[in-house]
Amino acid sequence: MATPVTTASGTFGYGTEYLGAVDYAKLGAVTVKGIRAEAWPGNPMPRHAVVPGGLVNAIGLQGTGLARFLATTVPWYRKQVGEKAPPLIVNIWGGSVEEYADVARQLTAAQNPLIGAIELNVSCPNVKAGGHTFGQDPAVLEEVVAAVRAATTLPLIVKLAPNVPSIVPYVRACEKGGADALALINTIPAMVIDVERRRPVLANVTGGLSGRAIHPVAVKLVYDAHKATRLPILAMGGVYEAKDAIEFLLAGATAVAVGSATFTNPGTAAEVYDGLVAYCERHGFAAVRDLTGALDA
Ligand SMILES: Cc1cc2nc3c(=O)[nH]c(=O)nc-3n(C[C@H](O)[C@H](O)[C@H](O)COP(=O)(O)O)c2cc1C
């Protein structure tokens, strides 16, 4: 990544939706919406609700599927953004370990120089194991990470779920499975009720909370993970301004992703990058990387 700022999966479409609204030269990578082997319709509407400090979404991983992504989406991204287009971090998911590995294998075989890394979303149901999510059992997590590791030579980032008693066993599972980096955090399970209608607001009943409200939770998890591992950490969760990104870096992150903030200000990621550079100048840091883990605690 030429800069330590990327977009968070699911909040920046397939990379072209914000053309003209953000300076791509300030993005170290563009992380795209979750992709699985087949096209996927997602959940019925309504699938998001705005709450104080963020939003609750249950999009349900709507996506084009891998074949169309490779044949159409990536070339379109290259054409629209131009030859300086930042590399793509391709967020992938699947209903089984085999599907994850298959998607990773195909992404690798495509040998497209724009595909810079794979980000594994393990917060989705394991159909073969009764619907438990892959990311909530360290043994299953290690299995899926190892299977993807064996299927790809691309850098492998594993995106962890925040709703676990301790992040450390999951960090270990990623290390053992052969991950190159961690991403923290995915959304936090949540629910919103319409009291007048006495019904859940989301058609899916529950969803995931993102935005400012989850930022301190994410900072703590990044801090815990950094203490436990030398793997680089891509941090996300409520980055709305440079200060939020700096918190993540000081807690131990190497790079940050901007998610929900993009919905209200599409230029956020670029502004965060500018703010990081200004902070380094103001505090005498030669490079943003020198901020990683530089916490006086
Ligand atoms: C509308 C929406 C869709 C999302 N889709 C995905 C996805 O497909 N895959 C994934 O790993 N995370 C997905 N996420 C989670 C984000 O990438 C990010 O981890 C989370 O929103 C926290 O960052 P934020 O508070 O800056 O939004 C989605 C989040 C939102 C709000």
The ligand as a MOL file (V3000), in Angstrom:
LIG
                    3D

  0  0  0     0  0            999 V3000
M  V30 BEGIN CTAB
M  V30 COUNTS 31 33 0 0 0
M  V30 BEGIN ATOM
M  V30 1 C -23.3340 -1.4230 4.5100 0
M  V30 2 C -22.1690 -2.2290 4.9800 0
M  V30 3 C -21.7560 -3.3700 4.2570 0
M  V30 4 C -20.6730 -4.1420 4.6730 0
M  V30 5 N -20.2790 -5.2350 3.9410 0
M  V30 6 C -19.1910 -5.9650 4.3320 0
M  V30 7 C -18.7230 -7.0610 3.5340 0
M  V30 8 O -19.2500 -7.3870 2.4640 0
M  V30 9 N -17.6530 -7.7850 4.0120 0
M  V30 10 C -17.0080 -7.4560 5.1830 0
M  V30 11 O -16.0480 -8.1240 5.5600 0
M  V30 12 N -17.4190 -6.3840 5.9260 0
M  V30 13 C -18.4830 -5.6460 5.5240 0
M  V30 14 N -18.8780 -4.5560 6.2800 0
M  V30 15 C -18.1300 -4.1870 7.4930 0
M  V30 16 C -17.1390 -3.0360 7.2230 0
M  V30 17 O -16.1920 -3.3970 6.2340 0
M  V30 18 C -16.4150 -2.5790 8.5040 0
M  V30 19 O -15.6830 -3.6830 9.0270 0
M  V30 20 C -17.3680 -2.0770 9.5770 0
M  V30 21 O -18.4480 -1.3730 8.9980 0
M  V30 22 C -16.6640 -1.1860 10.5990 0
M  V30 23 O -16.1570 -0.0130 9.9900 0
M  V30 24 P -16.9640 1.4070 10.0110 0
M  V30 25 O -17.4340 1.6220 11.4180 0
M  V30 26 O -15.9570 2.4140 9.5670 0
M  V30 27 O -18.1060 1.2570 9.0530 0
M  V30 28 C -19.9720 -3.7740 5.8640 0
M  V30 29 C -20.3820 -2.6320 6.5770 0
M  V30 30 C -21.4550 -1.8530 6.1560 0
M  V30 31 C -21.8300 -0.6340 6.9510 0
M  V30 END ATOM
M  V30 BEGIN BOND
M  V30 1 1 1 2
M  V30 2 1 2 3
M  V30 3 2 2 30
M  V30 4 2 3 4
M  V30 5 1 4 5
M  V30 6 1 4 28
M  V30 7 2 5 6
M  V30 8 1 6 7
M  V30 9 1 6 13
M  V30 10 2 7 8
M  V30 11 1 7 9
M  V30 12 1 9 10
M  V30 13 2 10 11
M  V30 14 1 10 12
M  V30 15 2 12 13
M  V30 16 1 13 14
M  V30 17 1 14 15
M  V30 18 1 14 28
M  V30 19 1 15 16
M  V30 20 1 16 17
M  V30 21 1 16 18
M  V30 22 1 18 19
M  V30 23 1 18 20
M  V30 24 1 20 21
M  V30 25 1 20 22
M  V30 26 1 22 23
M  V30 27 1 23 24
M  V30 28 2 24 25
M  V30 29 1 24 26
M  V30 30 1 24 27
M  V30 31 2 28 29
M  V30 32 1 29 30
M  V30 33 1 30 31
M  V30 END BOND
M  V30 END CTAB
M  END
